[in-house]
Amino acid sequence: MFRPPTVEGDGCAPSPIRLRVLSLGAGVQSTTLALMAAHGIVGPMPDLALFADTGWEPASVYEHLRWLMSPNVLPFPVHIVSAGNIRQNLLDASRGERWASIPAFTRVIQRGGRVEIGMIRRQCTGDYKIAPIRRKVRELLGLTRKRSPPFAVAEQWIGISTDEAVRIKPSFEPWQVNRWPLIERRMSRQDCLAWLRRHDYPIPPKSSCIGCPFHSNAAWRRIRDHDPDAWDDAVAIDRAIRSGLRGIRGEVYLHRSAVPLDEADLSIEADHGQLDLWPNECEGMCGV
């Protein structure tokens, strides 16, 4: 299907890598990486980019993705893959159906009135990002329902920048190797923004699910103040998942304070001392 590339600097020896895939989240980092590849700054050129659609991205992300997929922007195709709609999955979960858990927060009242706040184990990245991308890559390699080779035949580019280097994780699949070209070039998120501005490209929106519990107060404020439809949607889903989730004790909330989203303190003052939860998304597949 794909012609095996040659090893850089060798000139004749074939490389086992048969497919190079850019994981495109349509955020700042992965957009910069895709456009740098288009400029020939990062190579070899990817064979394609894959956007894993959770079905619950902000409208601005889908608009930016359409621009990336428009003619004369990228010299390689962008494929959209999906494992379903995570928003609908949460609504189904509120009725007691099976669900891929998100890292939402639980509020349990213990004996004596003590309130305990916890976080639910996260499965959404694996189910809605990693799995559909892996499935598509295997399909393109002709490995569907076949035994995997014991060596890497696919290379996946992931747009993690230096300020999020803690999220780097090697591939656990022997047939695939991960690569982080922005790390190789020692580029931070601010460096990516500067590169986009120098080349007069549009600045991408933040790429993450509308109701992602990893949102900081600043992120929630941006949604509330600049995307009222998304805010209303997040508030509605937050209310819907309060109870009924299989295997979960107590009430469930999208905001880390474990209070209803539309009642949470999102003030700048409340930002002080707030932990950044994004390093917990250690697969590095969200928010880029």
C-alpha positions, 0 to 999 in steps of 0.5 A, a space after each residue: 500500500 505504501 512504499 517503504 521509505 529509506 533510512 535518512 542518510 543511508 541512501 539505499 537501505 530500506 526502513 521498516 517504517 511503512 507509514 508515518 501518521 501525524 496525530 492531529 488534535 487541531 489545537 496549537 501544537 499539532 496544527 503547528 507540527 502539521 504546518 511545519 511538515 507541510 513547509 518541509 521543516 520537519 520530515 520525512 513528510 507524513 503519509 497522512 494525519 488522523 483526527 480522532 473525533 469524540 463528537 464533543 469538541 467546540 464548534 471552533 475546533 471543527 471549523 479549524 479542522 475544516 480549514 486544515 482539510 481545505 485545498 492547498 493547506 496540507 500536502 497530505 490527507 487528513 482522515 477523521 476517525 471516531 469511536 462514537 459520541 462521548 456526549 451521548 455516551 455520558 447521557 446513556 451512562 446517566 441512565 445506568 448504561 455502560 460507559 467509558 469513564 471520564 476523569 470526573 469528580 465525585 462527592 461522597 458524604 461520609 459518616 459524621 458529615 465529612 465530605 470526600 472528593 475523589 476522581 473517577 478513573 479515566 478511560 475516555 482518552 484510550 477509548 475515543 482517541 487512542 483506539 480509533 487511531 490505532 484501528 485506522 493505522 492497522 487498517 492502512 498497514 493491512 494488519 486488521 485481524 492479522 498478527 502484528 510484526 515484532 518490530 515497528 512498521 508505523 511511526 506516530 507523530 504527537 504534538 507535545 511541546 517542551 512545557 508538557 514534556 511530562 506527558 511523553 509516553 512511548 508506544 507500548 505496541 511493538 509495531 509502532 513507535 511514537 515520535 515528538 518532533 516539537 520536543 526534538 526542536 525544543 519548541 514550547 507552546 509559545 514557540 508554536 504560537 510565535 511560529 504560526 504568527 510569523 507565517 500568518 496562520 490562524 491561531 487554533 482554538 484549544 482542542 479538548 472536549 467541551 466538558 472535560 473535567 481537566 479544564 482549569 478555571 481559566 478554561 471554564 471562564 473562556 467557555 462561559 464568556 466566549 462560547 455560551 452554547 458550549 457552556 450551556 451544553 456543559 452545564 446540562 451534561 454536568 447536571 445529567 451525570 449527577 447520579 445513575 452512573 454504574 459503579 460510582 458512589 456519590 454524586 458526579 461533577 465536571 468541576 474539580 470543586 464537586 459543585 454544580 458547574 454553574 455554581 462553581 467559583 470560577 473567579 481569578 482569585 480561585 485560580 491561586 494554587 490550582 493544580 494543572 491536571 493535564 499531566 494526568 492525561 499522560 497519553 499526550 493525545 488530548 489538548 494538542 
